[in-house]
């Protein structure tokens, strides 16, 4: 039997991606943008 403490374990990520793919895309773009900024700043220093 599964513990009832975690009824949604394993389904969270797939549900989130299905629910709002545009939001996920925006988040991924923001992350890559921030990484790019860090690289630019690091090369200037």
PDB file of N, CA, C, O and CB in Angstrom:
ATOM      1  N   UNK A   1       0.834  -1.211   0.000  1.00  0.00           N
ATOM      2  CA  UNK A   1       0.000   0.000   0.000  1.00  0.00           C
ATOM      3  C   UNK A   1       0.863   1.253   0.000  1.00  0.00           C
ATOM      4  O   UNK A   1       1.937   1.277   0.600  1.00  0.00           O
ATOM      5  CB  UNK A   1      -0.940   0.011   1.218  1.00  0.00           C
ATOM      6  N   UNK A   2       0.393   2.279  -0.667  1.00  0.00           N
ATOM      7  CA  UNK A   2       1.142   3.538  -0.715  1.00  0.00           C
ATOM      8  C   UNK A   2       0.779   4.411   0.484  1.00  0.00           C
ATOM      9  O   UNK A   2      -0.369   4.417   0.930  1.00  0.00           O
ATOM     10  CB  UNK A   2       0.859   4.295  -2.039  1.00  0.00           C
ATOM     11  N   UNK A   3       1.756   5.143   1.000  1.00  0.00           N
ATOM     12  CA  UNK A   3       1.449   6.090   2.083  1.00  0.00           C
ATOM     13  C   UNK A   3       0.548   7.209   1.579  1.00  0.00           C
ATOM     14  O   UNK A   3       0.725   7.694   0.461  1.00  0.00           O
ATOM     15  CB  UNK A   3       2.746   6.682   2.674  1.00  0.00           C
ATOM     16  N   UNK A   4      -0.411   7.617   2.391  1.00  0.00           N
ATOM     17  CA  UNK A   4      -1.382   8.622   1.941  1.00  0.00           C
ATOM     18  C   UNK A   4      -0.835  10.032   2.083  1.00  0.00           C
ATOM     19  O   UNK A   4      -1.506  11.000   1.725  1.00  0.00           O
ATOM     20  CB  UNK A   4      -2.683   8.494   2.726  1.00  0.00           C
ATOM     21  N   UNK A   5       0.379  10.151   2.605  1.00  0.00           N
ATOM     22  CA  UNK A   5       0.953  11.486   2.785  1.00  0.00           C
ATOM     23  C   UNK A   5       1.253  12.146   1.445  1.00  0.00           C
ATOM     24  O   UNK A   5       1.141  13.365   1.310  1.00  0.00           O
ATOM     25  CB  UNK A   5       2.228  11.407   3.626  1.00  0.00           C
ATOM     26  N   UNK A   6       1.636  11.341   0.453  1.00  0.00           N
ATOM     27  CA  UNK A   6       2.043  11.908  -0.836  1.00  0.00           C
ATOM     28  C   UNK A   6       1.111  11.420  -1.937  1.00  0.00           C
ATOM     29  O   UNK A   6       1.493  10.559  -2.728  1.00  0.00           O
ATOM     30  CB  UNK A   6       3.508  11.532  -1.165  1.00  0.00           C
ATOM     31  N   UNK A   7      -0.107  11.955  -2.001  1.00  0.00           N
ATOM     32  CA  UNK A   7      -1.053  11.476  -3.021  1.00  0.00           C
ATOM     33  C   UNK A   7      -0.693  11.929  -4.426  1.00  0.00           C
ATOM     34  O   UNK A   7      -1.108  11.301  -5.400  1.00  0.00           O
ATOM     35  CB  UNK A   7      -2.446  11.948  -2.692  1.00  0.00           C
ATOM     36  N   UNK A   8       0.071  13.009  -4.550  1.00  0.00           N
ATOM     37  CA  UNK A   8       0.352  13.563  -5.883  1.00  0.00           C
ATOM     38  C   UNK A   8       1.779  13.288  -6.347  1.00  0.00           C
ATOM     39  O   UNK A   8       2.186  13.771  -7.404  1.00  0.00           O
ATOM     40  CB  UNK A   8       0.103  15.060  -5.884  1.00  0.00           C
ATOM     41  N   UNK A   9       2.542  12.521  -5.573  1.00  0.00           N
ATOM     42  CA  UNK A   9       3.944  12.303  -5.953  1.00  0.00           C
ATOM     43  C   UNK A   9       4.019  11.599  -7.301  1.00  0.00           C
ATOM     44  O   UNK A   9       3.318  10.618  -7.547  1.00  0.00           O
ATOM     45  CB  UNK A   9       4.685  11.474  -4.875  1.00  0.00           C
ATOM     46  N   UNK A  10       4.889  12.121  -8.176  1.00  0.00           N
ATOM     47  CA  UNK A  10       5.050  11.511  -9.487  1.00  0.00           C
ATOM     48  C   UNK A  10       4.180  12.148 -10.551  1.00  0.00           C
ATOM     49  O   UNK A  10       4.474  12.028 -11.740  1.00  0.00           O
ATOM     50  CB  UNK A  10       4.748  10.057  -9.407  1.00  0.00           C
ATOM     51  N   UNK A  11       3.108  12.827 -10.143  1.00  0.00           N
ATOM     52  CA  UNK A  11       2.214  13.429 -11.130  1.00  0.00           C
ATOM     53  C   UNK A  11       2.399  14.939 -11.216  1.00  0.00           C
ATOM     54  O   UNK A  11       1.908  15.569 -12.153  1.00  0.00           O
ATOM     55  CB  UNK A  11       0.768  13.106 -10.793  1.00  0.00           C
ATOM     56  N   UNK A  12       3.087  15.514 -10.269  1.00  0.00           N
ATOM     57  CA  UNK A  12       3.204  16.976 -10.201  1.00  0.00           C
ATOM     58  C   UNK A  12       3.793  17.555 -11.487  1.00  0.00           C
ATOM     59  O   UNK A  12       3.186  18.429 -12.108  1.00  0.00           O
ATOM     60  CB  UNK A  12       4.070  17.383  -9.006  1.00  0.00           C
ATOM     61  N   UNK A  13       4.956  17.080 -11.883  1.00  0.00           N
ATOM     62  CA  UNK A  13       5.676  17.705 -12.998  1.00  0.00           C
ATOM     63  C   UNK A  13       4.883  17.603 -14.299  1.00  0.00           C
ATOM     64  O   UNK A  13       4.712  18.598 -15.002  1.00  0.00           O
ATOM     65  CB  UNK A  13       7.053  17.056 -13.175  1.00  0.00           C
ATOM     66  N   UNK A  14       4.402  16.407 -14.618  1.00  0.00           N
ATOM     67  CA  UNK A  14       3.696  16.231 -15.889  1.00  0.00           C
ATOM     68  C   UNK A  14       2.429  17.078 -15.916  1.00  0.00           C
ATOM     69  O   UNK A  14       2.095  17.664 -16.946  1.00  0.00           O
ATOM     70  CB  UNK A  14       3.351  14.745 -16.117  1.00  0.00           C
ATOM     71  N   UNK A  15       1.724  17.145 -14.792  1.00  0.00           N
ATOM     72  CA  UNK A  15       0.508  17.958 -14.738  1.00  0.00           C
ATOM     73  C   UNK A  15       0.844  19.424 -14.934  1.00  0.00           C
ATOM     74  O   UNK A  15       0.133  20.142 -15.637  1.00  0.00           O
ATOM     75  CB  UNK A  15      -0.225  17.754 -13.404  1.00  0.00           C
ATOM     76  N   UNK A  16       1.926  19.868 -14.312  1.00  0.00           N
ATOM     77  CA  UNK A  16       2.330  21.268 -14.418  1.00  0.00           C
ATOM     78  C   UNK A  16       2.674  21.610 -15.863  1.00  0.00           C
ATOM     79  O   UNK A  16       2.268  22.657 -16.367  1.00  0.00           O
ATOM     80  CB  UNK A  16       3.533  21.560 -13.497  1.00  0.00           C
ATOM     81  N   UNK A  17       3.416  20.736 -16.528  1.00  0.00           N
ATOM     82  CA  UNK A  17       3.811  20.995 -17.913  1.00  0.00           C
ATOM     83  C   UNK A  17       2.579  20.999 -18.816  1.00  0.00           C
ATOM     84  O   UNK A  17       2.467  21.834 -19.714  1.00  0.00           O
ATOM     85  CB  UNK A  17       4.835  19.938 -18.399  1.00  0.00           C
ATOM     86  N   UNK A  18       1.659  20.071 -18.579  1.00  0.00           N
ATOM     87  CA  UNK A  18       0.446  20.018 -19.406  1.00  0.00           C
ATOM     88  C   UNK A  18      -0.435  21.234 -19.152  1.00  0.00           C
ATOM     89  O   UNK A  18      -1.086  21.740 -20.067  1.00  0.00           O
ATOM     90  CB  UNK A  18      -0.345  18.727 -19.126  1.00  0.00           C
ATOM     91  N   UNK A  19      -0.452  21.700 -17.905  1.00  0.00           N
ATOM     92  CA  UNK A  19      -1.363  22.779 -17.533  1.00  0.00           C
ATOM     93  C   UNK A  19      -0.980  24.087 -18.219  1.00  0.00           C
ATOM     94  O   UNK A  19      -1.855  24.802 -18.707  1.00  0.00           O
ATOM     95  CB  UNK A  19      -1.371  22.965 -16.015  1.00  0.00           C
ATOM     96  N   UNK A  20       0.310  24.411 -18.264  1.00  0.00           N
ATOM     97  CA  UNK A  20       0.708  25.716 -18.803  1.00  0.00           C
ATOM     98  C   UNK A  20       2.080  25.636 -19.473  1.00  0.00           C
ATOM     99  O   UNK A  20       3.075  26.046 -18.876  1.00  0.00           O
ATOM    100  CB  UNK A  20       0.726  26.777 -17.684  1.00  0.00           C
ATOM    101  N   UNK A  21       2.154  25.119 -20.698  1.00  0.00           N
ATOM    102  CA  UNK A  21       3.448  25.018 -21.390  1.00  0.00           C
ATOM    103  C   UNK A  21       4.059  26.380 -21.681  1.00  0.00           C
ATOM    104  O   UNK A  21       5.282  26.514 -21.727  1.00  0.00           O
ATOM    105  CB  UNK A  21       3.286  24.252 -22.689  1.00  0.00           C
ATOM    106  N   UNK A  22       3.215  27.396 -21.878  1.00  0.00           N
ATOM    107  CA  UNK A  22       3.741  28.740 -22.150  1.00  0.00           C
ATOM    108  C   UNK A  22       4.504  29.270 -20.947  1.00  0.00           C
ATOM    109  O   UNK A  22       5.563  29.881 -21.091  1.00  0.00           O
ATOM    110  CB  UNK A  22       2.601  29.709 -22.520  1.00  0.00           C
ATOM    111  N   UNK A  23       3.961  29.032 -19.761  1.00  0.00           N
ATOM    112  CA  UNK A  23       4.622  29.490 -18.539  1.00  0.00           C
ATOM    113  C   UNK A  23       5.976  28.810 -18.387  1.00  0.00           C
ATOM    114  O   UNK A  23       6.967  29.449 -18.036  1.00  0.00           O
ATOM    115  CB  UNK A  23       3.740  29.213 -17.304  1.00  0.00           C
ATOM    116  N   UNK A  24       6.007  27.506 -18.655  1.00  0.00           N
ATOM    117  CA  UNK A  24       7.269  26.765 -18.565  1.00  0.00           C
ATOM    118  C   UNK A  24       8.278  27.335 -19.550  1.00  0.00           C
ATOM    119  O   UNK A  24       9.456  27.494 -19.231  1.00  0.00           O
ATOM    120  CB  UNK A  24       7.046  25.258 -18.836  1.00  0.00           C
ATOM    121  N   UNK A  25       7.796  27.642 -20.759  1.00  0.00           N
ATOM    122  CA  UNK A  25       8.684  28.198 -21.786  1.00  0.00           C
ATOM    123  C   UNK A  25       9.270  29.528 -21.323  1.00  0.00           C
ATOM    124  O   UNK A  25      10.465  29.775 -21.482  1.00  0.00           O
ATOM    125  CB  UNK A  25       7.926  28.385 -23.118  1.00  0.00           C
ATOM    126  N   UNK A  26       8.418  30.388 -20.746  1.00  0.00           N
ATOM    127  CA  UNK A  26       8.889  31.691 -20.256  1.00  0.00           C
ATOM    128  C   UNK A  26       9.950  31.508 -19.186  1.00  0.00           C
ATOM    129  O   UNK A  26      10.974  32.190 -19.191  1.00  0.00           O
ATOM    130  CB  UNK A  26       7.718  32.522 -19.701  1.00  0.00           C
ATOM    131  N   UNK A  27       9.700  30.577 -18.263  1.00  0.00           N
ATOM    132  CA  UNK A  27      10.659  30.344 -17.175  1.00  0.00           C
ATOM    133  C   UNK A  27      11.988  29.878 -17.749  1.00  0.00           C
ATOM    134  O   UNK A  27      13.047  30.354 -17.340  1.00  0.00           O
ATOM    135  CB  UNK A  27      10.111  29.300 -16.168  1.00  0.00           C
ATOM    136  N   UNK A  28      11.934  28.946 -18.697  1.00  0.00           N
ATOM    137  CA  UNK A  28      13.168  28.434 -19.294  1.00  0.00           C
ATOM    138  C   UNK A  28      13.917  29.550 -20.014  1.00  0.00           C
ATOM    139  O   UNK A  28      15.143  29.631 -19.940  1.00  0.00           O
ATOM    140  CB  UNK A  28      12.862  27.282 -20.268  1.00  0.00           C
ATOM    141  N   UNK A  29      13.174  30.409 -20.711  1.00  0.00           N
ATOM    142  CA  UNK A  29      13.820  31.526 -21.413  1.00  0.00           C
ATOM    143  C   UNK A  29      14.482  32.468 -20.423  1.00  0.00           C
ATOM    144  O   UNK A  29      15.604  32.922 -20.650  1.00  0.00           O
ATOM    145  CB  UNK A  29      12.799  32.294 -22.271  1.00  0.00           C
ATOM    146  N   UNK A  30      13.794  32.765 -19.324  1.00  0.00           N
ATOM    147  CA  UNK A  30      14.353  33.660 -18.313  1.00  0.00           C
ATOM    148  C   UNK A  30      15.627  33.071 -17.724  1.00  0.00           C
ATOM    149  O   UNK A  30      16.599  33.790 -17.495  1.00  0.00           O
ATOM    150  CB  UNK A  30      13.328  33.928 -17.201  1.00  0.00           C
ATOM    151  N   UNK A  31      15.623  31.760 -17.479  1.00  0.00           N
ATOM    152  CA  UNK A  31      16.805  31.113 -16.909  1.00  0.00           C
ATOM    153  C   UNK A  31      17.973  31.225 -17.880  1.00  0.00           C
ATOM    154  O   UNK A  31      19.081  31.577 -17.477  1.00  0.00           O
ATOM    155  CB  UNK A  31      16.516  29.629 -16.577  1.00  0.00           C
ATOM    156  N   UNK A  32      17.737  30.930 -19.148  1.00  0.00           N
ATOM    157  CA  UNK A  32      18.821  31.003 -20.133  1.00  0.00           C
ATOM    158  C   UNK A  32      19.300  32.440 -20.283  1.00  0.00           C
ATOM    159  O   UNK A  32      20.492  32.680 -20.477  1.00  0.00           O
ATOM    160  CB  UNK A  32      18.358  30.448 -21.498  1.00  0.00           C
ATOM    161  N   UNK A  33      18.377  33.402 -20.194  1.00  0.00           N
ATOM    162  CA  UNK A  33      18.741  34.815 -20.296  1.00  0.00           C
ATOM    163  C   UNK A  33      19.639  35.214 -19.132  1.00  0.00           C
ATOM    164  O   UNK A  33      20.635  35.913 -19.318  1.00  0.00           O
ATOM    165  CB  UNK A  33      17.478  35.703 -20.328  1.00  0.00           C
ATOM    166  N   UNK A  34      19.283  34.766 -17.930  1.00  0.00           N
ATOM    167  CA  UNK A  34      20.100  35.082 -16.753  1.00  0.00           C
ATOM    168  C   UNK A  34      21.480  34.447 -16.880  1.00  0.00           C
ATOM    169  O   UNK A  34      22.487  35.063 -16.532  1.00  0.00           O
ATOM    170  CB  UNK A  34      19.406  34.598 -15.459  1.00  0.00           C
ATOM    171  N   UNK A  35      21.524  33.206 -17.382  1.00  0.00           N
ATOM    172  CA  UNK A  35      22.820  32.545 -17.560  1.00  0.00           C
ATOM    173  C   UNK A  35      23.669  33.324 -18.550  1.00  0.00           C
ATOM    174  O   UNK A  35      24.870  33.493 -18.336  1.00  0.00           O
ATOM    175  CB  UNK A  35      22.634  31.088 -18.042  1.00  0.00           C
ATOM    176  N   UNK A  36      23.069  33.796 -19.618  1.00  0.00           N
ATOM    177  CA  UNK A  36      23.794  34.582 -20.620  1.00  0.00           C
ATOM    178  C   UNK A  36      24.341  35.859 -19.998  1.00  0.00           C
ATOM    179  O   UNK A  36      25.484  36.239 -20.254  1.00  0.00           O
ATOM    180  CB  UNK A  36      22.881  34.919 -21.815  1.00  0.00           C
ATOM    181  N   UNK A  37      23.531  36.520 -19.186  1.00  0.00           N
ATOM    182  CA  UNK A  37      23.978  37.747 -18.512  1.00  0.00           C
ATOM    183  C   UNK A  37      25.186  37.461 -17.629  1.00  0.00           C
ATOM    184  O   UNK A  37      26.150  38.226 -17.623  1.00  0.00           O
ATOM    185  CB  UNK A  37      22.836  38.354 -17.668  1.00  0.00           C
ATOM    186  N   UNK A  38      25.135  36.365 -16.887  1.00  0.00           N
ATOM    187  CA  UNK A  38      26.246  36.012 -16.002  1.00  0.00           C
ATOM    188  C   UNK A  38      27.521  35.816 -16.806  1.00  0.00           C
ATOM    189  O   UNK A  38      28.592  36.265 -16.397  1.00  0.00           O
ATOM    190  CB  UNK A  38      25.921  34.739 -15.200  1.00  0.00           C
ATOM    191  N   UNK A  39      27.409  35.150 -17.945  1.00  0.00           N
ATOM    192  CA  UNK A  39      28.589  34.918 -18.783  1.00  0.00           C
ATOM    193  C   UNK A  39      29.157  36.242 -19.271  1.00  0.00           C
ATOM    194  O   UNK A  39      30.370  36.450 -19.241  1.00  0.00           O
ATOM    195  CB  UNK A  39      28.240  34.011 -19.983  1.00  0.00           C
ATOM    196  N   UNK A  40      28.284  37.138 -19.719  1.00  0.00           N
ATOM    197  CA  UNK A  40      28.735  38.443 -20.222  1.00  0.00           C
ATOM    198  C   UNK A  40      29.427  39.221 -19.113  1.00  0.00           C
ATOM    199  O   UNK A  40      30.496  39.792 -19.327  1.00  0.00           O
ATOM    200  CB  UNK A  40      27.547  39.258 -20.785  1.00  0.00           C
ATOM    201  N   UNK A  41      28.826  39.247 -17.938  1.00  0.00           N
ATOM    202  CA  UNK A  41      29.422  39.981 -16.818  1.00  0.00           C
ATOM    203  C   UNK A  41      30.762  39.363 -16.426  1.00  0.00           C
ATOM    204  O   UNK A  41      31.711  40.081 -16.110  1.00  0.00           O
ATOM    205  CB  UNK A  41      28.465  39.993 -15.605  1.00  0.00           C
ATOM    206  N   UNK A  42      30.840  38.047 -16.447  1.00  0.00           N
ATOM    207  CA  UNK A  42      32.076  37.370 -16.050  1.00  0.00           C
ATOM    208  C   UNK A  42      33.198  37.694 -17.028  1.00  0.00           C
ATOM    209  O   UNK A  42      34.342  37.879 -16.616  1.00  0.00           O
ATOM    210  CB  UNK A  42      31.860  35.845 -15.972  1.00  0.00           C
ATOM    211  N   UNK A  43      32.883  37.764 -18.321  1.00  0.00           N
ATOM    212  CA  UNK A  43      33.927  38.037 -19.311  1.00  0.00           C
ATOM    213  C   UNK A  43      34.391  39.487 -19.218  1.00  0.00           C
ATOM    214  O   UNK A  43      35.551  39.785 -19.501  1.00  0.00           O
ATOM    215  CB  UNK A  43      33.417  37.731 -20.732  1.00  0.00           C
ATOM    216  N   UNK A  44      33.490  40.396 -18.823  1.00  0.00           N
ATOM    217  CA  UNK A  44      33.879  41.804 -18.694  1.00  0.00           C
ATOM    218  C   UNK A  44      34.808  42.011 -17.504  1.00  0.00           C
ATOM    219  O   UNK A  44      35.715  42.843 -17.550  1.00  0.00           O
ATOM    220  CB  UNK A  44      32.637  42.692 -18.549  1.00  0.00           C
ATOM    221  N   UNK A  45      34.573  41.246 -16.436  1.00  0.00           N
ATOM    222  CA  UNK A  45      35.441  41.355 -15.263  1.00  0.00           C
ATOM    223  C   UNK A  45      36.730  40.609 -15.555  1.00  0.00           C
ATOM    224  O   UNK A  45      37.622  40.562 -14.707  1.00  0.00           O
ATOM    225  CB  UNK A  45      34.747  40.790 -13.979  1.00  0.00           C
TER     226      UNK A  45
END
